[in-house]
Amino acid sequence: MKIGFIGAGNMASAIVKGLVGAEIIDSKNISVFDVDKDRSKALAKEFGVTVSRGENSLAGDCDVVVLAVKPYVLDSLLPKISRALEKKNPLVVSIAVGKTLRYIEDLLSYSPALVRVMPNINAKVGGAMSAVCKNDKVSDEQFESVKEIFGCVGGVIEISEAQFSTFAAVASSSPAFTYMYIDALARSGVKNGMSKAQALKIAAQSVLGSAKMILESDEHPWALVDQVCSPGGTTIEGVASLQTNAFEAAVINAVDAVIAKDKKI
């Protein structure tokens, strides 16, 4: 199997890194093309992948073509490579934010086997959460291949396309919220006499461990909150302060704002 990436930015680089590291496919069977030639060359130098001569060359040579470009690029890219895709008929995978399966199909001269994937920035460290959906041209084997590819950079979940806006907020945008939370914890440590480097490491590891606890304990988050809060203790004071200051409402409002914006794209 040959996999090609049109676009060699951060997300494509993370996926290539995951594929090569997991040894799912030989790096020689991975092709990349980017209008910024330096990006393609950098991936080739680091991972031994092949730099394609152009979008059409890549589209006509690969079994899986990953559209790893900015959403606005699709309008010009897809009509340009449509004939090459139709002739080769590869599995087409799009990671373009906000662009539906129907949107992509309408820009092509034929109906391809098409999968839409939404990973998040944590793919760069193998900790992404990716959502996947497909059209009816995609075989079970092809769909499993996509799940395997994106499983190299984190977790994968199949959802309906109607849920992608919600997923965008809960998974794709939430890393930014979590980074802010970790930084706020670290700054509170600095306020109380700890170095920023120490406080940041402590806060990040605590959040990582808390996420692991949620995933592996089978206990409800509030049951875990109760376990940390001793009667008359210190933690319950902090929890009560967060509730007084509408912590949960602020998070929900942030998610709602992302969903509203996503639906306008």
N, C-alpha and C positions, 0 to 999 in steps of 0.2 A: 504494500500500500504506500502511495505517495501522498503527502500532505503539503499543501501550499498555503502560504499566508500572504495576502495582499494587504500590506501595511506591516511595518516592523517597529511599531511604537512600544510603549511600556507593556501593554497587555499581551501583544504577540510575543514579545521577548520573554515574558513570564511563562506563557504556555510552552514555548519552545524549550525553555529551561526545564520545565516539568517533564516534558516528553523525553528529552535526552537523559535527564537524571533517572527517570523510571525505566529507561531502556525498553520502552514500548516499541520504538521504531528507530532504525538506524538514522543517524543525523544526515547521512547522504540522501535519504529519501524525504527530507524536508526541504522545501524550496521557499524562498522569501522574495518579495519585491516591494520596494518602497520608492516613491518619487524622490525621497531623500536618500541618495545612494550611500551616504555614510552610515545610515542606520542598518541597511542591508549588509554592508561590509562588516560592520561591527558584530552582527549576529553570526555571520559566516566565520569570522575570526575566533569568536568565543566558543561556538558550538559545532563548527564544522558543517553547517548547513550550506545548501546551494543557493547562490544568488541568481534569480531568474532574469532573463533579458527584458521582460515586460509583463504587463498584466495578462495579455492574450496568450503569451507563451506559457505562463504559469497555469492559466485556466485550461489550456488544452493539453496539459501534461500530467495533471494531478487527479487522484481519485477523490480527494477531499479538498475543497477550496474554502479557506476561512477568510471571510471579509472582516478584516481587523482595521477598518478605517473609520474616520469620523463620520457621523450620520449624514452630514451635508454632502459628503463626497459620493455617496451612492447614486445620486441623481445623474452624475456624469459617468461614473465608473461602470454601472451595470449595463447600460445600453452599449457601451464600448466593448465589453467582453461577452455580450450575450451570445453571439454566434459561436465563439470558441467554447463557451460553456455548453451550449446546445449540442455541438458536435461531439464533445467528450462525455457529456452528461455525468459530471461528478456529483457527489454529495456536496451541497453548498451550505456552509455554516456562517451565520451572521452574528456578530457580537455588537452591532451598531445599536446604541441606546435609542429607544423610542420608536424604532422602525419595525413595523409589523411584518409578518409573513406575507400578507396580502400586498403591502406596500412594495416589498422586494419583488414579488411575482409580477406585479404590474409594470415594473421597469425592465423586465426581460421579455424576450420574444417567444418564450416557451415556459412550461411549468416544471421547474426542477424539483428534485428531492431536496427539501429545504428544512434546516433546523435553525431555530433562533435560540441563542444562548446569552444569558446575562451574568457574567462573572463580576467579581468586585476587586478592588485594588489589592486586597490581601493575597491575591494570586502571586504577587511578587515574592512572597515568602512561603508559598505553598499552603496558605490558610484561607483560601477564597471560599465563598459560598456561591455556587452557580445555579441558576434556574435554566431549564431546558423545555422546549416544546417543539412540535414538528408539524409538517403538513402530511397529507395522506399518501404522498409519493415515497416517503421514507420507510425503508424496511426495518424490521425489528433488529436485524444485524447491524444496519447502519446506525440506528439510534443508540445501540449499546456501544458502538465504537466512539460516538461522540461523548457519551457518558464516561468512557474510559479515558479519552483525551483530556477532558476537563477534570476528571478525578485525579489527574496528576498534579493539579494545583489547588486541591481542596475538596470540599463536599459538593455533591451534585443532587439536585432535587427536580423531579418532573412536576410541572404545574401547568394549568391551562394558561393560554396566552392572555385571557382576560384578567389574570392575577399578576401580570408582569409589572403594572404600575405600583401595586402594593409591594411586590418583591423589591422593586427599585428603591423604595423608601426603607424597608425593613432590613435589606441586605446590602444593596449597592451604595446607598447614601449613609447608612448608619455607621460605617467605619469612621466617617468624619465626626459624627456625634461622639463616638466612643473615644476617639483621639482627644477631643475637647474635654471629655470627662476625666480621662487619665491625666491630662495636663493640669486640670483644675485640682485634682487630688495632689499632684506633685507640688503645685504652687502653695497649697495649704501646708505642705510639709516645709517648704522654704519659709513661709510666714512664721512657722514655729521652730525655726532654727536648724533645719536639715538642709544639706546641699541639694541643689536641683537634680544633679546626676543621681544621687542616692534615692531621692524621693521619686524620681521618674521610674527608676528600675523597680522600686518597691511597688509603686502603683500599677505599673504595667503587668508585673508578675501576678499581682493580686487579682486583676481583672481577668487575666488568662486562666488562672486557677478557678475563678468563680464561673467562667464559661464552661470549663471542663466539668465542674461539679453539676451544672445544669444538665449537660449532655449525658453524663454517666450515672447520676444518682437516682434517676426516676422519681425525684421528689419535686413538688411544686415549688417555684421560686419563693413564694411567701412562707412555705414550711421551712425553707433554708434560712430565710430572714429571721424567723422565730428562733431558730437554733443558735443564731449569733447573738440575739438580744437576750441578755440575762435580766431578770426582774430588778428594776431599780438601777440597772447598770448604765454604762456609758454609751453603748451602741444604740440603745433605744432612743436616747436623746438626739443622736444624729438622724435617725430614721424619722422621728417626729418633726425635726427641723425641716427635712426634705419635703415631707408631706405638707407642712405649713406653708412652704414656699412653692407649692404646686409642681414639684419635681416630675411626677408622673404625667400631669397634664401638659407640661412643657414638652416632654418627649412625644406624646401623642400628637400635639399640635405641630411639631416639627415633621412628623411622618405625614400628616395630612397635607402640609404645605408642599412636600416633595411630590406626593401623588397628584395634587392639583396642577403643579407645574409640568409634570411628566405627561399628563393628558393634553397639555397645550402644545407639546412639541410636534 
